[in-house]
Amino acid sequence: MAEEGRSEPGMWQTLVPVLDAVILLTGVVGHSLVVVTLTGRGRRAGAVRGPPQGTDTLLLALSGADLLLLACLPFHTAAIALGRWPFGHFLCKAISFLGVACSSASVFTLSALAVTRYLVVVHPAWAYRARLLRRPWLVPAGLWLPAVALGAPQFIFRTVGSSTQLSCFAFLSGVSQLIYSTALFLLGFALPLLVIVLMYAKIYLFLRRARASAHAPRLQRYQSRVTHTSALLVLVFTLCWLPSYALMLSLVGRTLADAPSYGTFAIFARLLASSATVANPVLYVFMSRKFRKDLLALGRGRCCGRADTVRPLDPAQAGEVPQS
């Protein structure tokens, strides 16, 4: 959300390319491992796998959205390093559009994952019937519709402002800016955060009641693990995205001339938002023991030339919460 062309020169112009390179490298590697492992899981399991899991489809969609978002990162890096936007009007529009659309699609997918995990834990029978659907990609595809709608004004109204600086900042103003910023904050941050908190709170309450009735130490450990992981997911989501939206809302009604200098904070907020693309595969995939086993099995199979000998996914594990 941070605007280009308003960054403070000096240290950031040197430091930002280094930090962005780390984010880009780790993000691409992490999501590539997710894509290779999840797609390889289906090929290894073959016909014995059973109904496709909607969680895998959502995780693949999350990686796709984050990889597209990472593809926009070098453009912002170059603009900060050069102190201007050198890529012209069309890329100003296209990169701004992709930034909002991909980040919104990523956030919407995180909300859908929270709902899916709630259904798997609390309503496993319903979740199993939902996995019988032959088109699991319809859900992530549907999430892109509001994401594209939120990004469309960026492509329509965003322009290069100054012929000397070539800064990609000229956008909506006045009431239009207020309406768009408010809608983006509510739909792109507040509502998804509410859904995530609500779903994991329901999972916590369900496991608490189940533990009280069963008195099972194993269930108690499972509840503790899910509780800690859920709190971490909410905390990271808030830390990564709240600064960008706070900056965006603080600039509503201000022109570039009368707005205070947000250079350092704007770059810091952008780095946090970009870091979400690195945090997502770690929090939502690599923390899953099932995924780690699949990743190790895939590595052993490719190393030894025996990828087809990996044991298929046990249908009995279908109810496992991915982050456990």
C-alpha positions, -999 to +999 in steps of 0.1 A: +000+000+000+029+023+005+035+049-022+066+050-043+085+082-050+083+095-014+110+074+003+138+090+022+171+087+004+203+073+017+203+042+039+169+028+026+181+030-010+209+006-001+192-015+025+158-021+008+173-040-023+191-063+001+160-070+022+138-073-008+163-098-023+161-119+008+123-118+008+121-126-029+145-156-026+130-171+005+095-166-007+100-181-041+119-211-027+092-217+000+063-215-023+080-235-050+085-263-024+048-261-015+037-263-051+061-292-059+052-312-028+014-307-030+012-315-068+036-344-063+014-357-035-015-362-059+007-379-085+022-403-060-012-412-045-028-418-078-062-435-079-060-447-043-059-412-028-096-408-026-115-375-027-093-344-033-088-323-003-099-287-006-071-276+018-045-286-008-063-266-035-064-235-012-027-239-003-018-241-040-039-210-046-022-192-017+012-200-032+000-188-066-012-154-053+019-149-032+042-158-061+025-132-083+029-107-055+066-115-053+069-109-090+059-073-084+086-068-058+115-060-081+096-031-096+091-015-062+127-023-052+140-005-083+118+025-077+130+029-041+166+024-051+164+050-079+142+074-061+117+075-090+094+053-110+112+045-143+088+020-158+062+042-174+024+046-172+012+011-181+034-008-156+025+018-130-011+007-135-004-030-139+019-034-109-004-014-087-034-035-098-015-068-092-003-056-058-038-050-045-054-080-064-028-105-053-026-094-017-064-094-015-066-129-030-039-141-006-058-127+024-091-141+012-075-175+008-062-173+044-098-167+055-110-197+034-083-219+050-096-209+085-132-218+075-120-251+060-100-260+091-131-252+113-152-275+092-126-303+093-123-302+131-159-293+141-180-307+112-158-335+097-188-353+080-198-321+062-161-315+053-158-350+039-189-345+017-175-312+005-143-330-007-165-351-030-169-321-052-152-326-085-142-290-089-124-279-058-107-251-077-140-232-079-136-218-044-101-202-049-112-191-083-143-174-068-120-156-043-102-139-071-134-121-082-136-097-053-098-094-053-098-083-089-127-059-082-106-043-054-076-040-076-095-026-107-095+011-095-057+009-093-055+000-130-081+026-140-070+056-120-034+051-110-010+072-132+026+084-132+024+118-116+055+138-124+073+140-157+106+147-138+104+122-110+081+097-128+066+088-095+038+062-095+016+079-069-012+099-086-045+082-077-079+090-064-086+120-042-113+134-020-145+114-013-135+088-039-102+082-021-120+079+012-146+054-001-120+032-018-096+032+012-124+024+036-136-005+013-101-018+009-094-017+047-127-034+055-127-060+028-090-066+025-081-066+062-108-061+089-133-087+075-107-114+068-091-109+102-126-112+118-132-145+099-099-159+109-103-150+146-138-163+147-130-196+131-101-204+153-120-192+184-147-217+174-121-245+170-107-236+204-141-238+221-150-270+204-117-287+215-121-273+250-156-289+253-144-321+238-115-323+262-137-316+292-160-345+282-133-370+272-106-362+297-080-373+272-044-361+276-037-364+239-067-342+231-054-317+257-020-315+239-037-312+206-059-283+219-028-266+233-009-269+200-038-256+179-044-227+203-008-216+202-006-220+164-039-201+159-027-172+181+005-171+160-014-170+128-036-141+139-006-122+153+015-125+122-014-116+099-021-084+120+016-074+122+022-079+085-008-060+071-020-035+097+009-010+092+001-008+054-036-001+060-028+023+088-006+043+064-032+042+036-059+055+059-037+082+074-031+096+039-068+099+030-077+135+022-041+146+019-023+156-013+013+148-019+023+184-011+006+187+023+011+151+036+038+146+062+068+126+054+061+089+057+092+077+039+107+055+066+074+042+079+061+036+044+091+015+035+088-004+068+051-011+062+058-023+027+086-047+040+062-061+065+035-067+039+060-083+016+072-105+045+037-121+046+046-140+014+075-156+033+055-162+065+025-179+048+042-211+036+060-214+070+028-210+091+003-227+069+023-255+053+058-262+068+044-264+104+023-294+092+039-327+102+021-344+072+036-319+048+071-323+062+068-360+058+057-356+022+085-332+015+111-356+029+096-385+010+096-364-022+133-356-016+143-392-009+123-404-039+140-379-063+174-385-048+171-423-051+151-423-083+121-440-065+095-412-063+068-437-072+075-458-041+063-432-017+033-443+003+001-426-007-018-404+017-038-423+041-075-413+038-078-417+075-056-386+078-080-365+059-093-349+091-059-337+103-057-300+108-029-289+084-011-267+109-009-293+137 
